[in-house]
Amino acid sequence: MNPFLSKILVDVARNRLKKKAPNKPITKKEIVPLVRRLEVELSHTLSEYFFMIIGVFSAGFGLKGFLLPNSFIDGGATGISLLLENITSINLGILLILVNIPFIILASRTVSLKFAIRSIIAISCLAVVVHYVDYPIITNDKLLIAIFGGFFLGLGIGMSMRGRSVIDGTEVLAIYLSRKLSVTVGDVLLIINIIIFSFGAYILSIETALYAILTYLAAARTVDFVVEGVEEYVGLTIISEKHEEIRMMLIKKLGRACTVYMGKGGYGKTGESFEKDIIYTVVTRLELPRLKTEIDKIDRKAFLIMGIVKDIKGGMIKKKPFKD
C-alpha cells in the first residue's frame, strides 16, 4: 500500500483507540489489527463505488443510446420515469429521482440506512449522466433497441447492486412485499411490470408495450447474470481458526443468527485430523458484500462455501435487516 495512505490509516487507528480509552497507552498489538481492518474496509468500499460508477454509466448508455431516442420504455421505476417523460415536460433525470424517492425511504427501513444513502448517490449520479452526458444513438432497429437497451440497462442495475446500491427502486418494494405476503420477489416484480406495460400500451401503443416487455426480459436476464437474482438467499459455511470472533461479529455487529457445529479437518501434511467449529448462516444477496467485508477484517484466510438458497422459513432473516 502507498506509504502516505498507510500513514493516514495508522493515524485513524490511533484516533479511534484514543477515543475508546483516552488514558490508556497505545501498543503496536492494538494498532496493527485495526489498520488491517481499515485497509480491508477501504479496499471493499472503493471496489463497491467502482461497481456503482460502472453501473451508472452503463444504464445511462442503455437509456440515451437506445431507449430514449426511440421512445421505448422499460419496467420498474425506470419504466415509470420513461412513461412520465413521454406524457409530461419534466426532464427524465428529475423524474428518476422523484419516482425512486419512496422506494429509497422504504430501503432505509427494510435493508439499511447505508444502503439507502448509497442508492440515493447512485440514482442522483444516473440523473446527472442522463441529463448532461451525450451518448451516440447506436441504431434505429427496434429489435436491437429492445434487446441491447435492456442489456445495458440490466448491466447497470446489476453492477449497482454489486456496489450495494440500486438505481431502480422497485426491487426494494418487491423484497418488502415478499416478506409481508406469501409470494416471491419475482412474482411481485412481474405484477408491477404488467401494470407498467399496460399503461404503456394505453399511453403509447401496443407495439411499444410489446417491445418494452422484450426490453424488460433482456434487462432481467442480465441482472440475473450479474448478481444471480435479488430474491435468492445465500447459505454460507465459514471455516476459520478465528471462528469465535466471526460468530460474535455475526451476532453483535450484524444482528444475524448462526449455527455452529463441530467438524474435523481432513487436510494436513502428515494426514492429522483435528476438531474445529464450523459456522453456518444465511443472508440475502444484498447483504453478502457487507458480510464478506466483515469476515475479511477478522480473517482473510477464512474458507467460505457459498450456496444458493431459494427460500427460507422461520428465523429472523426476513424480519430483521443488517445492523449499521
C-alpha positions, -999 to +999 in steps of 0.1 A: +000+000+000+011+036-006+031+049+024+011+081+025-021+062+027-007+038+053+002+067+075-033+081+072-048+047+082-024+045+112-034+079+123-071+070+120-065+038+140-047+058+167-076+083+170-101+055+173-082+038+201-077+072+219-115+078+218-122+043+233-095+046+261-081+082+263-057+074+292-045+040+280-012+038+262-015+026+226+005-005+217+016-019+184-005-051+190-036-029+191-028-007+161-018-035+136-051-054+135-071-022+134-051-009+105-056-042+087-093-039+092-093-003+079-073-015+048-100-042+041-128-017+046-112+009+023-105-016-005-140-030-004-156+005-003-135+015-033-145-016-053-182-011-044-181+025-056-163+014-088-191-011-095-216+017-088-199+041-113-198+014-140-234+007-134-245+043-137-227+048-170-239+015-184-275+023-175-271+058-190-258+043-222-288+019-224-312+048-219-297+075-241-280+053-267-311+030-273-343+036-254-348+074-251-342+084-288-368+058-299-395+065-272-390+030-257-398+021-221-386-005-196-401-020-165-396-009-129-390+027-116-371+034-148-401+024-169-424+046-148-400+075-153-398+069-191-437+068-192-440+101-173-413+117-195-434+108-226-466+125-212-451+154-193-425+181-200-404+171-169-368+161-175-360+124-172-332+130-147-356+147-123-382+120-128-357+092-120-350+109-086-387+117-078-400+082-087-373+065-067-376+086-035-405+064-019-385+032-027-353+047-011-373+056+020-385+020+021-350+007+016-338+026+047-362+005+067-361-029+050-323-031+042-303-004+060-297+033+061-262+030+045-278+011+016-304+038+011-277+065+011-257+046-015-288+042-036-296+080-034-260+087-046-263+061-075-297+074-086-285+110-084-254+102-105-276+084-131-299+115-133-268+137-139-254+113-165-288+112-183-291+149-183-255+160-192-237+131-209-242+128-247-242+092-259-242+083-296-275+069-309-265+033-319-293+020-341-328+026-352-337-011-355-365-017-329-354-053-321-318-043-315-330-013-294-352-036-272-325-062-267-294-041-263-311-013-245-324-038-220-289-055-218-270-023-209-298-011-185-298-045-168-260-045-166-262-011-149-287-023-124-267-054-117-234-036-113-250-011-090-264-039-068-229-054-066-219-020-053-245-023-026-270+001-041-299+002-065-307+025-094-342+010-098-361+010-065-389-015-074-366-043-063-367-029-028-406-028-029-406-063-042-384-075-013-406-057+012-439-071-002-424-107-004-418-105+034-453-094+040-471-117+015-468-153+006-452-145-028-417-144-042-398-113-052-400-124-088-438-126-086-441-091-072-418-077-099-439-094-126-471-079-113-456-044-110-443-046-146-475-059-160-492-028-147-465-006-162-466-023-196-505-020-196-502+018-191-475+018-218-499+001-242-526+026-234-505+058-235-481+049-263-490+019-284-494-019-281-463-024-303-442-002-279-455-021-249-446-054-266-411-042-273-409-029-237-416-065-225-387-076-246-365-049-231-375-059-196-368-096-202-333-087-216-326-064-186-339-090-161-318-118-176-287-095-175-293-086-139-296-123-130-263-129-148-246-102-129-259-108-094-277-141-097-311-127-086-321-104-058-347-128-045-322-156-037-306-162-003-271-174+002-261-200+027-225-195+040-204-222+056-174-205+073-143-224+084-118-203+103-094-205+132-110-173+144-144-188+144-154-174+178-146-138+166-166-144+135-195-158+155-196-128+178-194-104+148-224-121+132-244-118+164-234-085+178-223-064+148-246-076+121-275-089+142-276-123+125-281-157+139-259-186+130-255-223+136-222-237+150-214-274+145-183-295+152-163-307+124-129-324+117-102-311+095-091-336+069-061-317+055-026-318+067+009-327+056+010-357+079-026-366+075-036-355+110-073-348+118-083-321+143-116-308+156-129-273+147-161-253+149-179-246+116-203-217+113-233-217+090-255-187+083-279-174+057-280-138+042-296-121+012-276-112-019-277-076-010-262-083+024-235-107+011-208-080+003-211-065+038-207-099+054-176-108+033-161-074+042-165-081+079-151-116+077-121-103+058-115-078+086-112-108+110-096-135+089-085-130+053-077-168+051-112-179+062-126-206+040-161-197+027-185-221+010-215-202-006-246-219-020-279-206-033-309-209-010-341-204-029-363-196+001-363-199+039-389-202+066-387-191+102-357-174+119-351-137+117-336-131+082-368-120+066-377-098+096-345-081+105-321-061+083-283-059+090-273-035+117-252-005+106 
